[in-house]
Structure formats: structure tokens, C-alpha cells
Amino acid sequence: YSSYRSKYYFWECVVLLEKLAVVVVITLLQGLSVSLQVLVAIAVIVVDASLQVTFQPFACRMLDTLQRLSFYSLEVTLFLLMVATLSEVATETTKIWVLAVISLVNLAVLGVFVAAIIMELKRLLLATLDRDQKGHLTWQDFRVYLHEKVQRLKQHRIAREVVTAVESIYGRCIAAFRVASS
């Protein structure tokens, strides 16, 4: 529950109820038209998105934003799929355009998620490696971090042998590079 703000410790239960609602709706409406199933599923997702936007339960604002973006893209995807199935507009050209728009929307969402992951990795690297706390990484920060890890590894007998071998190879590579560059 640590990803939620303390007053929303129960939010995982809300998420499970949201999933259960979608499954129940689709199951109960199984004998009816697919269009009706999708419309009711959209309604459930709209309620889910409204709850998420209203309460913003995540401790991290980025997670709230990503969750909201996921709901919106799901709503758009389902709506556009419904449009593609309407007999009044369901020409082959319309279907191709709808699928293209759906693909672009979902690729854009995927791009936002990848960007968020990259930002978090950068933040994690800075928090882990930035020894001088200047907000950027230097080779010195990286060397200090590696040196600390190597020292910890040397405390274990098997790891000490591996580290010694790697240090030897690294030393030879650096010497060869210096000779080649001079």
C-alpha cells in the first residue's frame, strides 16, 4: 500500500472492485450485443476514472497522471472501436482510420510511460551515484560508486577472486588504451 497516500491505504481494494465490476458487467451481458457490453464497460471505466481524478490516491503525482492517462486512452480506444462497428459509418476506410487513430493514441500513451520510466531511472541513478549532490553525474561519481561496490564484493571469498580477475583485465585494458592513444 506504500504507493498510495496514507489516507487511501485501501485504494487497492477499489482497484480490485473496479476490475470485478468490468468482469461482472461483461459476464452478465454476455448474451446481449457486444456494443452494449462495450458501452457498459465504458461507463464503468468513466466511473473509475472519475474516482481516480477526484481522489488522486497515489503518493506520487506521476502515478496519478499515468493512471488518468491510462483511463482516458482506454475510454478513447473503446469509443473508437464502437464507432468502427456502427453500420452507418463502418466502411473499410473508416475502419482503417479508426484503427490508425487508436494505434497513435496508444503509441503516444506508451511513449509517455517510457518517458516516465526513463525519468525515474535518471532520478534513481542520481540518487544512487551523485556523491557530490550537484545534480549531475561525473565519471568520478561513477568510479567512487564502483569502488565501494568492489570493496564490498572483496569481503566474500569467491567474489574476491572474481573481482581480482576483473581488476586485472580492466588494468590491462586501460594500459592498452593509453599505449594506443599515445
GUFILO-633216 format. One line per 8 residues: number of its first residue (from 1); their letters; for each residue x, y, z of C-alpha. Coordinates in nm, 3 decimals, decimal comma, padded with zeros to 5 digits, m for minus. Layout:
# residues N
NUM) a) X/Y/Z  ... .
# end
This chain:
# residues 182
1) yssyrsky) 00,000/00,000/00,000  00,305/00,224/00,003  00,231/00,363/m00,343  m00,085/00,530/m00,211  m00,122/00,831/00,017  m00,180/00,720/00,375  m00,546/00,819/00,384  m00,605/00,599/00,075 .
9) yfwecvvl) m00,438/00,286/00,209  m00,747/00,092/00,096  m00,727/00,202/m00,270  m00,603/m00,137/m00,386  m00,946/m00,270/m00,283  m01,107/m00,001/m00,501  m00,893/m00,112/m00,795  m00,999/m00,474/m00,740 .
17) leklavvv) m01,365/m00,370/m00,723  m01,323/m00,176/m01,049  m01,184/m00,486/m01,221  m01,457/m00,701/m01,072  m01,722/m00,459/m01,199  m01,591/m00,482/m01,557  m01,580/m00,863/m01,541  m01,930/m00,887/m01,390 .
25) vitllqgl) m02,076/m00,648/m01,647  m01,926/m00,835/m01,939  m02,028/m01,171/m01,792  m02,387/m01,069/m01,714  m02,432/m00,912/m02,054  m02,269/m01,199/m02,241  m02,587/m01,299/m02,425  m02,654/m00,943/m02,537 .
33) svslqvlv) m02,485/m00,743/m02,810  m02,116/m00,667/m02,796  m02,198/m00,299/m02,842  m02,399/m00,295/m02,521  m02,119/m00,475/m02,335  m01,866/m00,220/m02,455  m02,092/00,075/m02,370  m02,147/m00,052/m02,016 .
41) aiavivvd) m01,774/m00,122/m01,981  m01,705/00,237/m02,091  m01,949/00,358/m01,826  m01,767/00,158/m01,558  m01,432/00,295/m01,677  m01,568/00,652/m01,672  m01,673/00,600/m01,309  m01,328/00,454/m01,231 .
49) aslqvtfq) m01,156/00,750/m01,396  m01,381/00,994/m01,209  m01,291/00,834/m00,877  m00,922/00,845/m00,961  m00,933/01,209/m01,074  m01,140/01,312/m00,770  m00,932/01,140/m00,503  m00,584/01,120/m00,665 .
57) pfacrmld) m00,486/00,835/m00,433  m00,124/00,784/m00,534  00,156/00,919/m00,321  00,341/01,010/m00,640  00,170/01,263/m00,868  00,327/01,100/m01,171  00,143/00,775/m01,090  m00,185/00,967/m01,067 .
65) tlqrlsfy) m00,115/01,122/m01,405  m00,021/00,791/m01,565  m00,330/00,622/m01,423  m00,552/00,902/m01,551  m00,386/00,881/m01,892  m00,446/00,506/m01,898  m00,816/00,551/m01,824  m00,854/00,819/m02,091 .
73) slevtlfl) m00,678/00,615/m02,357  m00,889/00,310/m02,271  m01,206/00,518/m02,300  m01,097/00,662/m02,636  m00,997/00,318/m02,764  m01,328/00,157/m02,668  m01,529/00,450/m02,804  m01,348/00,447/m03,137 .
81) lmvatlse) m01,392/00,070/m03,164  m01,764/00,127/m03,114  m01,763/00,388/m03,391  m01,591/00,141/m03,624  m01,867/m00,113/m03,567  m02,158/00,121/m03,638  m02,318/00,015/m03,963  m02,386/00,377/m04,060 .
89) vatettki) m02,015/00,466/m04,067  m01,838/00,129/m04,082  m01,678/00,148/m04,425  m01,337/m00,008/m04,481  m01,181/00,338/m04,497  m01,342/00,438/m04,167  m01,219/00,121/m04,000  m00,865/00,182/m04,121 .
97) wvlavisl) m00,869/00,542/m03,998  m01,017/00,443/m03,663  m00,754/00,172/m03,615  m00,483/00,421/m03,713  m00,607/00,674/m03,456  m00,635/00,403/m03,190  m00,279/00,293/m03,269  m00,148/00,651/m03,249 .
105) vnlavlgv) m00,326/00,717/m02,919  m00,192/00,400/m02,763  00,159/00,457/m02,900  00,152/00,808/m02,754  00,048/00,666/m02,416  00,324/00,408/m02,441  00,568/00,690/m02,520  00,458/00,880/m02,210 .
113) fvaaiime) 00,503/00,567/m01,998  00,852/00,507/m02,142  00,944/00,872/m02,078  00,822/00,837/m01,718  01,031/00,524/m01,671  01,338/00,698/m01,813  01,283/00,997/m01,582  01,253/00,767/m01,282 .
121) lkrlllat) 01,567/00,576/m01,382  01,755/00,903/m01,416  01,631/01,010/m01,072  01,732/00,674/m00,926  02,078/00,695/m01,083  02,125/01,047/m00,950  02,012/00,945/m00,602  02,241/00,643/m00,607 .
129) ldrdqkgh) 02,552/00,772/m00,782  02,565/01,151/m00,735  02,806/01,161/m00,441  02,876/01,534/m00,455  02,500/01,617/m00,468  02,545/01,863/m00,756  02,256/01,719/m00,956  02,462/01,562/m01,233 .
137) ltwqdfrv) 02,679/01,255/m01,270  03,051/01,264/m01,329  03,295/00,984/m01,402  03,429/01,043/m01,051  03,084/00,971/m00,902  03,068/00,652/m01,106  03,421/00,545/m01,006  03,350/00,607/m00,636 .
145) ylhekvqr) 03,031/00,404/m00,657  03,206/00,117/m00,835  03,495/00,128/m00,588  03,252/00,097/m00,296  03,077/m00,198/m00,459  03,407/m00,367/m00,537  03,520/m00,325/m00,177  03,200/m00,489/m00,055 .
153) lkqhriar) 03,245/m00,774/m00,303  03,600/m00,832/m00,189  03,467/m00,925/00,153  03,337/m01,252/00,006  03,595/m01,517/m00,085  03,458/m01,622/m00,426  03,366/m01,268/m00,524  03,716/m01,152/m00,420 .
161) evvtaves) 03,870/m01,387/m00,677  03,632/m01,268/m00,949  03,693/m00,902/m00,863  04,069/m00,955/m00,868  04,044/m01,113/m01,215  03,822/m00,833/m01,345  04,052/m00,566/m01,199  04,346/m00,732/m01,371 .
169) iygrciaa) 04,166/m00,737/m01,706  04,049/m00,377/m01,656  04,405/m00,268/m01,574  04,538/m00,434/m01,890  04,265/m00,268/m02,099  04,344/00,075/m01,957  04,717/00,022/m02,020  04,648/m00,088/m02,377 .
177) frvass) 04,423/00,213/m02,433  04,691/00,451/m02,302  04,954/00,295/m02,527  04,719/00,309/m02,827  04,622/00,672/m02,763  04,979/00,798/m02,718 .
# end
